[in-house]
Amino acid sequence: MAIKRDYYEVLGVSRECSPEELKRTFRKLAMELHPDRNPGNPEAEIRFKEAAEAYQVLSDADRRRSYDMFGHAGVAGGSADGFEGFGFG
């Protein structure tokens, strides 16, 4: 499994950025990396998807708070079903 980069680093914003700054920065990056603007460039496509994932998490206040507290594990999308093996199921 590849190690995920910090979402703030991916978008090039600080942890204290406002929602407006986050949106503005993502839109600029998305326009630059969009596959339609970079046909045949797999690296741009990968970076575009990475930026979209980062924005999806950081633009949602609850998910951003979880990410800030727990990193990628806080927004992994897991469910409580994973506790069955520990007697919590």
MMTF fields as JSON, N, C-alpha, C and O atoms, coordinates in Angstrom:
{
  "mmtfVersion": "1.0.0",
  "mmtfProducer": "UNKNOWN",
  "numBonds": 355,
  "numAtoms": 356,
  "numGroups": 89,
  "numChains": 1,
  "numModels": 1,
  "chainsPerModel": [1],
  "groupsPerChain": [89],
  "chainIdList": ["A"],
  "bondAtomList": [4, 2, 8, 6, 12, 10, 16, 14, 20, 18, 24, 22, 28, 26, 32, 30, 36, 34, 40, 38, 44, 42, 48, 46, 52, 50, 56, 54, 60, 58, 64, 62, 68, 66, 72, 70, 76, 74, 80, 78, 84, 82, 88, 86, 92, 90, 96, 94, 100, 98, 104, 102, 108, 106, 112, 110, 116, 114, 120, 118, 124, 122, 128, 126, 132, 130, 136, 134, 140, 138, 144, 142, 148, 146, 152, 150, 156, 154, 160, 158, 164, 162, 168, 166, 172, 170, 176, 174, 180, 178, 184, 182, 188, 186, 192, 190, 196, 194, 200, 198, 204, 202, 208, 206, 212, 210, 216, 214, 220, 218, 224, 222, 228, 226, 232, 230, 236, 234, 240, 238, 244, 242, 248, 246, 252, 250, 256, 254, 260, 258, 264, 262, 268, 266, 272, 270, 276, 274, 280, 278, 284, 282, 288, 286, 292, 290, 296, 294, 300, 298, 304, 302, 308, 306, 312, 310, 316, 314, 320, 318, 324, 322, 328, 326, 332, 330, 336, 334, 340, 338, 344, 342, 348, 346, 352, 350],
  "bondOrderList": [1, 1, 1, 1, 1, 1, 1, 1, 1, 1, 1, 1, 1, 1, 1, 1, 1, 1, 1, 1, 1, 1, 1, 1, 1, 1, 1, 1, 1, 1, 1, 1, 1, 1, 1, 1, 1, 1, 1, 1, 1, 1, 1, 1, 1, 1, 1, 1, 1, 1, 1, 1, 1, 1, 1, 1, 1, 1, 1, 1, 1, 1, 1, 1, 1, 1, 1, 1, 1, 1, 1, 1, 1, 1, 1, 1, 1, 1, 1, 1, 1, 1, 1, 1, 1, 1, 1, 1],
  "groupList": [{"groupName": "MET", "atomNameList": ["N", "CA", "C", "O"], "elementList": ["N", "C", "C", "O"], "formalChargeList": [0, 0, 0, 0], "bondAtomList": [1, 0, 2, 1, 3, 2], "bondOrderList": [1, 1, 2], "singleLetterCode": "M", "chemCompType": "L-PEPTIDE LINKING"}, {"groupName": "ALA", "atomNameList": ["N", "CA", "C", "O"], "elementList": ["N", "C", "C", "O"], "formalChargeList": [0, 0, 0, 0], "bondAtomList": [1, 0, 2, 1, 3, 2], "bondOrderList": [1, 1, 2], "singleLetterCode": "A", "chemCompType": "L-PEPTIDE LINKING"}, {"groupName": "ILE", "atomNameList": ["N", "CA", "C", "O"], "elementList": ["N", "C", "C", "O"], "formalChargeList": [0, 0, 0, 0], "bondAtomList": [1, 0, 2, 1, 3, 2], "bondOrderList": [1, 1, 2], "singleLetterCode": "I", "chemCompType": "L-PEPTIDE LINKING"}, {"groupName": "LYS", "atomNameList": ["N", "CA", "C", "O"], "elementList": ["N", "C", "C", "O"], "formalChargeList": [0, 0, 0, 0], "bondAtomList": [1, 0, 2, 1, 3, 2], "bondOrderList": [1, 1, 2], "singleLetterCode": "K", "chemCompType": "L-PEPTIDE LINKING"}, {"groupName": "ARG", "atomNameList": ["N", "CA", "C", "O"], "elementList": ["N", "C", "C", "O"], "formalChargeList": [0, 0, 0, 0], "bondAtomList": [1, 0, 2, 1, 3, 2], "bondOrderList": [1, 1, 2], "singleLetterCode": "R", "chemCompType": "L-PEPTIDE LINKING"}, {"groupName": "ASP", "atomNameList": ["N", "CA", "C", "O"], "elementList": ["N", "C", "C", "O"], "formalChargeList": [0, 0, 0, 0], "bondAtomList": [1, 0, 2, 1, 3, 2], "bondOrderList": [1, 1, 2], "singleLetterCode": "D", "chemCompType": "L-PEPTIDE LINKING"}, {"groupName": "TYR", "atomNameList": ["N", "CA", "C", "O"], "elementList": ["N", "C", "C", "O"], "formalChargeList": [0, 0, 0, 0], "bondAtomList": [1, 0, 2, 1, 3, 2], "bondOrderList": [1, 1, 2], "singleLetterCode": "Y", "chemCompType": "L-PEPTIDE LINKING"}, {"groupName": "GLU", "atomNameList": ["N", "CA", "C", "O"], "elementList": ["N", "C", "C", "O"], "formalChargeList": [0, 0, 0, 0], "bondAtomList": [1, 0, 2, 1, 3, 2], "bondOrderList": [1, 1, 2], "singleLetterCode": "E", "chemCompType": "L-PEPTIDE LINKING"}, {"groupName": "VAL", "atomNameList": ["N", "CA", "C", "O"], "elementList": ["N", "C", "C", "O"], "formalChargeList": [0, 0, 0, 0], "bondAtomList": [1, 0, 2, 1, 3, 2], "bondOrderList": [1, 1, 2], "singleLetterCode": "V", "chemCompType": "L-PEPTIDE LINKING"}, {"groupName": "LEU", "atomNameList": ["N", "CA", "C", "O"], "elementList": ["N", "C", "C", "O"], "formalChargeList": [0, 0, 0, 0], "bondAtomList": [1, 0, 2, 1, 3, 2], "bondOrderList": [1, 1, 2], "singleLetterCode": "L", "chemCompType": "L-PEPTIDE LINKING"}, {"groupName": "GLY", "atomNameList": ["N", "CA", "C", "O"], "elementList": ["N", "C", "C", "O"], "formalChargeList": [0, 0, 0, 0], "bondAtomList": [1, 0, 2, 1, 3, 2], "bondOrderList": [1, 1, 2], "singleLetterCode": "G", "chemCompType": "PEPTIDE LINKING"}, {"groupName": "SER", "atomNameList": ["N", "CA", "C", "O"], "elementList": ["N", "C", "C", "O"], "formalChargeList": [0, 0, 0, 0], "bondAtomList": [1, 0, 2, 1, 3, 2], "bondOrderList": [1, 1, 2], "singleLetterCode": "S", "chemCompType": "L-PEPTIDE LINKING"}, {"groupName": "CYS", "atomNameList": ["N", "CA", "C", "O"], "elementList": ["N", "C", "C", "O"], "formalChargeList": [0, 0, 0, 0], "bondAtomList": [1, 0, 2, 1, 3, 2], "bondOrderList": [1, 1, 2], "singleLetterCode": "C", "chemCompType": "L-PEPTIDE LINKING"}, {"groupName": "PRO", "atomNameList": ["N", "CA", "C", "O"], "elementList": ["N", "C", "C", "O"], "formalChargeList": [0, 0, 0, 0], "bondAtomList": [1, 0, 2, 1, 3, 2], "bondOrderList": [1, 1, 2], "singleLetterCode": "P", "chemCompType": "L-PEPTIDE LINKING"}, {"groupName": "THR", "atomNameList": ["N", "CA", "C", "O"], "elementList": ["N", "C", "C", "O"], "formalChargeList": [0, 0, 0, 0], "bondAtomList": [1, 0, 2, 1, 3, 2], "bondOrderList": [1, 1, 2], "singleLetterCode": "T", "chemCompType": "L-PEPTIDE LINKING"}, {"groupName": "PHE", "atomNameList": ["N", "CA", "C", "O"], "elementList": ["N", "C", "C", "O"], "formalChargeList": [0, 0, 0, 0], "bondAtomList": [1, 0, 2, 1, 3, 2], "bondOrderList": [1, 1, 2], "singleLetterCode": "F", "chemCompType": "L-PEPTIDE LINKING"}, {"groupName": "HIS", "atomNameList": ["N", "CA", "C", "O"], "elementList": ["N", "C", "C", "O"], "formalChargeList": [0, 0, 0, 0], "bondAtomList": [1, 0, 2, 1, 3, 2], "bondOrderList": [1, 1, 2], "singleLetterCode": "H", "chemCompType": "L-PEPTIDE LINKING"}, {"groupName": "ASN", "atomNameList": ["N", "CA", "C", "O"], "elementList": ["N", "C", "C", "O"], "formalChargeList": [0, 0, 0, 0], "bondAtomList": [1, 0, 2, 1, 3, 2], "bondOrderList": [1, 1, 2], "singleLetterCode": "N", "chemCompType": "L-PEPTIDE LINKING"}, {"groupName": "GLN", "atomNameList": ["N", "CA", "C", "O"], "elementList": ["N", "C", "C", "O"], "formalChargeList": [0, 0, 0, 0], "bondAtomList": [1, 0, 2, 1, 3, 2], "bondOrderList": [1, 1, 2], "singleLetterCode": "Q", "chemCompType": "L-PEPTIDE LINKING"}],
  "groupTypeList": [0, 1, 2, 3, 4, 5, 6, 6, 7, 8, 9, 10, 8, 11, 4, 7, 12, 11, 13, 7, 7, 9, 3, 4, 14, 15, 4, 3, 9, 1, 0, 7, 9, 16, 13, 5, 4, 17, 13, 10, 17, 13, 7, 1, 7, 2, 4, 15, 3, 7, 1, 1, 7, 1, 6, 18, 8, 9, 11, 5, 1, 5, 4, 4, 4, 11, 6, 5, 0, 15, 10, 16, 1, 10, 8, 1, 10, 10, 11, 1, 5, 10, 15, 7, 10, 15, 10, 15, 10],
  "groupIdList": [1, 2, 3, 4, 5, 6, 7, 8, 9, 10, 11, 12, 13, 14, 15, 16, 17, 18, 19, 20, 21, 22, 23, 24, 25, 26, 27, 28, 29, 30, 31, 32, 33, 34, 35, 36, 37, 38, 39, 40, 41, 42, 43, 44, 45, 46, 47, 48, 49, 50, 51, 52, 53, 54, 55, 56, 57, 58, 59, 60, 61, 62, 63, 64, 65, 66, 67, 68, 69, 70, 71, 72, 73, 74, 75, 76, 77, 78, 79, 80, 81, 82, 83, 84, 85, 86, 87, 88, 89],
  "secStructList": [7, 7, 7, 7, 7, 7, 2, 2, 2, 2, 2, 6, 7, 7, 6, 6, 7, 7, 2, 2, 2, 2, 2, 2, 2, 2, 2, 2, 2, 2, 2, 2, 2, 7, 6, 6, 6, 1, 6, 6, 7, 2, 2, 2, 2, 2, 2, 2, 2, 2, 2, 2, 2, 2, 2, 2, 2, 2, 6, 1, 2, 2, 2, 2, 2, 2, 2, 2, 2, 2, 4, 4, 4, 4, 4, 1, 7, 7, 7, 4, 4, 4, 4, 4, 4, 4, 6, 7, 7],
  "xCoordList": [0.849, 0.0, 0.89, 1.836, 0.593, 1.366, 1.026, -0.109, 2.02, 1.813, 1.175, 1.665, 0.076, -0.621, 0.078, 0.537, 0.147, 0.718, -0.3, -1.507, 0.208, -0.643, -1.539, -1.061, -2.828, -3.778, -3.475, -3.669, -3.009, -2.666, -1.476, -1.431, -0.526, 0.634, 0.206, 0.686, -0.689, -1.171, -1.76, -1.505, -2.555, -3.209, -2.352, -2.659, -1.282, -0.412, -1.014, -0.813, -1.756, -2.363, -1.914, -1.42, -2.096, -1.749, -2.924, -4.045, -2.664, -3.723, -4.751, -5.878, -4.371, -5.263, -6.022, -6.7, -5.921, -6.559, -8.076, -8.68, -8.655, -10.111, -10.746, -10.074, -12.045, -12.732, -12.653, -12.563, -12.685, -12.607, -11.227, -11.124, -10.166, -8.809, -8.632, -8.02, -9.166, -9.088, -9.753, -9.187, -10.939, -11.69, -10.96, -10.845, -10.473, -9.769, -8.506, -8.224, -7.756, -6.522, -6.813, -6.115, -7.844, -8.195, -8.62, -8.19, -9.447, -9.917, -8.752, -8.722, -7.799, -6.632, -5.828, -5.421, -5.604, -4.853, -5.598, -4.988, -6.909, -7.716, -7.67, -7.59, -7.721, -7.64, -6.279, -6.188, -5.24, -3.883, -3.667, -2.987, -4.241, -3.965, -5.041, -4.85, -6.147, -7.271, -6.821, -6.084, -7.263, -6.867, -7.181, -6.454, -8.242, -8.561, -7.511, -7.313, -6.853, -5.795, -4.432, -3.475, -4.346, -3.083, -3.273, -2.982, -3.757, -3.994, -2.696, -1.659, -2.782, -1.627, -0.593, 0.514, -0.936, -0.006, -0.535, -1.337, -0.104, -0.637, -0.278, -1.028, 0.853, 1.229, 0.253, -0.128, -0.147, -1.118, -2.453, -3.11, -2.853, -4.109, -4.06, -5.027, -2.941, -2.784, -2.83, -3.498, -2.12, -2.115, -3.497, -3.894, -4.232, -5.59, -6.489, -7.233, -6.42, -7.233, -6.845, -7.709, -5.556, -5.064, -5.58, -6.003, -5.546, -6.038, -7.546, -8.033, -8.285, -9.735, -10.085, -11.012, -9.347, -9.573, -9.277, -10.037, -8.176, -7.805, -8.877, -9.272, -9.344, -10.37, -11.677, -12.35, -12.036, -13.276, -13.261, -14.281, -12.133, -12.019, -11.948, -12.69, -11.06, -10.819, -11.945, -12.049, -12.784, -13.884, -15.088, -16.0, -15.109, -16.183, -15.683, -14.705, -16.337, -15.855, -15.662, -14.665, -16.593, -16.477, -15.334, -14.569, -15.218, -14.135, -12.778, -11.783, -12.74, -11.486, -11.046, -9.865, -11.984, -11.684, -11.139, -10.163, -11.763, -11.288, -9.9, -9.034, -9.69, -8.372, -7.313, -6.21, -7.644, -6.691, -6.329, -5.196, -7.272, -7.024, -6.328, -5.424, -6.74, -6.28, -5.565, -5.159, -5.407, -4.765, -5.633, -6.86, -5.011, -5.762, -6.649, -7.695, -6.242, -7.047, -8.388, -9.365, -8.455, -9.695, -10.73, -11.903, -10.315, -11.246, -11.203, -11.597, -10.728, -10.547, -11.856, -11.845, -12.965, -14.242, -14.572, -15.482, -13.853, -14.117, -15.417, -15.993, -15.874, -17.112, -16.852, -15.772, -17.828, -17.704, -17.613, -17.247, -17.938, -17.88, -16.48, -16.329, -15.478, -14.112, -13.793, -12.71, -14.721, -14.487, -15.007, -14.914, -15.544, -16.121, -15.124, -15.475, -13.888, -12.875, -12.417, -11.663, -12.853, -12.425, -13.533, -13.403, -14.595, -15.685, -16.665, -17.513, -16.563, -17.476, -18.581, -19.466, -18.548, -19.453, -20.864, -21.704],
  "yCoordList": [-1.18, 0.0, 1.238, 1.323, 2.192, 3.422, 4.323, 4.351, 5.045, 5.981, 7.238, 7.806, 7.674, 8.868, 10.113, 10.158, 11.112, 12.4, 13.185, 12.971, 14.083, 14.966, 15.782, 16.361, 15.822, 16.509, 18.0, 18.574, 18.628, 20.05, 20.263, 21.238, 19.345, 19.407, 19.198, 19.891, 18.251, 17.97, 19.228, 19.526, 19.967, 21.164, 22.419, 23.44, 22.352, 23.516, 24.622, 25.804, 24.241, 25.223, 24.939, 23.855, 25.927, 25.739, 25.091, 25.08, 24.56, 23.942, 24.974, 24.617, 26.236, 27.297, 27.974, 28.976, 27.449, 28.107, 28.141, 27.264, 29.168, 29.32, 28.424, 27.988, 28.152, 27.372, 28.038, 27.351, 29.361, 30.08, 29.901, 29.675, 30.005, 29.802, 28.363, 28.129, 27.416, 26.005, 25.785, 25.134, 26.325, 26.16, 26.815, 26.227, 28.026, 28.757, 28.008, 27.891, 27.505, 26.778, 25.467, 25.109, 24.747, 23.489, 23.734, 23.01, 24.73, 24.995, 25.296, 24.822, 26.083, 26.413, 25.152, 24.933, 24.333, 23.093, 22.119, 21.466, 22.022, 21.115, 21.524, 20.672, 22.814, 23.286, 22.943, 22.571, 23.069, 22.791, 21.3, 20.934, 20.447, 19.009, 18.191, 16.993, 18.792, 18.044, 17.192, 17.669, 15.936, 15.031, 15.56, 15.256, 16.339, 16.894, 17.902, 18.092, 18.534, 19.501, 18.834, 19.434, 17.589, 16.848, 15.449, 14.457, 15.358, 14.032, 13.234, 13.748, 11.976, 11.103, 11.315, 10.782, 12.088, 12.334, 11.646, 12.231, 10.418, 9.673, 10.308, 10.165, 11.003, 11.65, 12.772, 12.926, 13.545, 14.619, 14.037, 14.597, 12.927, 12.291, 11.809, 11.97, 11.222, 10.749, 11.919, 11.853, 12.993, 14.173, 14.824, 15.339, 14.804, 15.355, 14.574, 15.168, 13.257, 12.417, 12.618, 12.657, 12.746, 12.974, 14.316, 14.404, 15.348, 16.668, 16.641, 17.255, 15.936, 15.838, 15.13, 15.539, 14.066, 13.353, 14.261, 14.293, 14.991, 15.903, 16.971, 17.267, 17.544, 18.589, 18.033, 18.695, 16.84, 16.221, 16.107, 16.34, 15.756, 15.614, 16.979, 17.244, 17.849, 19.113, 20.124, 21.053, 19.976, 20.916, 20.592, 21.411, 19.426, 19.03, 19.266, 18.647, 20.148, 20.558, 19.375, 19.324, 18.436, 17.288, 16.367, 15.914, 16.092, 15.221, 15.903, 15.243, 17.212, 17.951, 17.873, 17.676, 18.024, 17.924, 16.533, 16.412, 15.49, 14.118, 13.931, 13.312, 14.464, 14.348, 15.071, 14.557, 16.256, 17.015, 16.272, 16.368, 15.541, 14.822, 13.481, 13.121, 12.746, 11.365, 11.075, 9.937, 12.054, 11.835, 11.001, 11.036, 10.261, 9.469, 8.416, 8.056, 7.928, 6.924, 7.509, 6.77, 8.803, 9.444, 9.581, 9.82, 9.432, 9.582, 8.385, 8.488, 7.256, 6.072, 5.456, 4.643, 5.818, 5.295, 3.932, 3.263, 3.518, 2.222, 2.243, 3.305, 1.073, 0.996, 0.274, -0.279, 0.277, -0.379, -1.891, -2.584, -2.412, -3.855, -4.412, -5.604, -3.592, -4.035, -4.458, -4.988, -4.237, -4.585, -5.969, -6.372, -6.696, -7.998, -8.959, -9.729, -8.93, -9.829, -9.499, -10.268, -8.387, -7.953, -8.097, -7.585, -8.77, -8.968, -7.816, -7.77, -6.87, -5.741, -5.907, -5.057, -6.983, -7.153, -7.456, -7.617],
  "zCoordList": [0.0, 0.0, 0.0, 0.783, -0.871, -0.944, 0.241, 0.718, 0.695, 1.801, 1.237, 0.261, 1.856, 1.398, 1.924, 3.065, 1.071, 1.467, 2.285, 2.178, 3.089, 3.883, 2.946, 1.97, 3.246, 2.376, 2.248, 1.176, 3.307, 3.232, 2.292, 1.542, 2.344, 1.461, 0.007, -0.89, -0.219, -1.575, -2.204, -3.371, -1.418, -1.943, -1.826, -2.442, -1.04, -0.895, -0.049, -0.33, 0.993, 1.896, 3.329, 3.636, 4.193, 5.599, 6.327, 5.82, 7.5, 8.303, 8.765, 9.107, 8.775, 9.232, 8.093, 8.32, 6.883, 5.739, 5.905, 6.523, 5.342, 5.383, 4.318, 3.384, 4.467, 3.423, 2.048, 1.031, 2.014, 0.745, 0.097, -1.109, 0.915, 0.395, -0.098, -1.14, 0.647, 0.268, -1.088, -1.966, -1.248, -2.498, -3.672, -4.747, -3.457, -4.512, -4.944, -6.136, -3.972, -4.268, -4.987, -5.935, -4.539, -5.201, -6.644, -7.541, -6.882, -8.245, -9.187, -10.323, -8.705, -9.524, -9.835, -10.975, -8.819, -8.996, -9.904, -10.751, -9.731, -10.559, -12.03, -12.915, -12.282, -13.672, -14.276, -15.446, -13.482, -13.95, -14.219, -15.177, -13.378, -13.45, -14.16, -14.371, -14.529, -15.093, -16.283, -17.146, -16.327, -17.421, -18.82, -19.766, -18.967, -20.282, -20.748, -21.948, -19.809, -20.143, -20.247, -20.737, -19.785, -19.79, -20.379, -19.711, -21.616, -22.189, -22.293, -22.713, -21.902, -21.98, -20.889, -20.975, -19.858, -18.756, -17.502, -16.774, -17.239, -16.094, -14.746, -13.78, -14.673, -13.408, -13.058, -11.897, -14.046, -13.815, -13.364, -12.486, -13.953, -13.573, -12.123, -11.378, -11.73, -10.354, -9.387, -8.356, -9.721, -8.852, -8.792, -7.747, -9.911, -9.932, -8.971, -8.191, -9.029, -8.147, -6.688, -5.812, -6.427, -5.073, -4.541, -3.388, -5.37, -4.973, -4.733, -3.783, -5.584, -5.417, -4.114, -3.413, -3.785, -2.529, -1.333, -0.365, -1.412, -0.33, -0.142, 0.986, -1.237, -1.142, -0.594, 0.197, -1.003, -0.525, 1.001, 1.65, 1.563, 3.018, 3.688, 4.634, 3.205, 3.894, 3.724, 4.526, 2.713, 2.515, 3.393, 3.509, 4.005, 4.913, 6.339, 6.756, 7.088, 8.407, 9.361, 10.081, 9.376, 10.28, 9.879, 10.73, 8.594, 8.125, 8.299, 8.599, 8.111, 8.308, 9.767, 10.055, 10.671, 12.103, 12.439, 13.179, 11.903, 12.119, 11.531, 12.15, 10.337, 9.697, 10.529, 10.713, 11.03, 11.839, 13.117, 13.589, 13.675, 14.925, 14.704, 15.457, 13.682, 13.524, 12.205, 11.97, 11.363, 10.076, 9.149, 9.245, 8.265, 7.281, 7.945, 7.405, 9.099, 9.805, 10.236, 10.359, 10.465, 10.897, 9.808, 10.093, 8.566, 7.441, 6.505, 5.343, 7.002, 6.17, 5.688, 4.763, 6.286, 5.831, 6.39, 5.902, 7.395, 8.015, 8.792, 9.031, 9.181, 9.954, 11.258, 11.467, 12.123, 13.421, 13.269, 14.219, 12.091, 11.876, 12.096, 12.362, 11.991, 12.168, 13.581, 13.832, 14.532, 15.926, 16.284, 17.443, 15.338, 15.634, 16.241, 17.135, 15.776, 16.282, 17.694, 18.291, 18.23, 19.553, 20.591, 21.703, 20.252, 21.198, 21.256, 22.147, 20.307, 20.292, 19.256, 19.166, 18.471, 17.34, 17.696, 16.81]
}
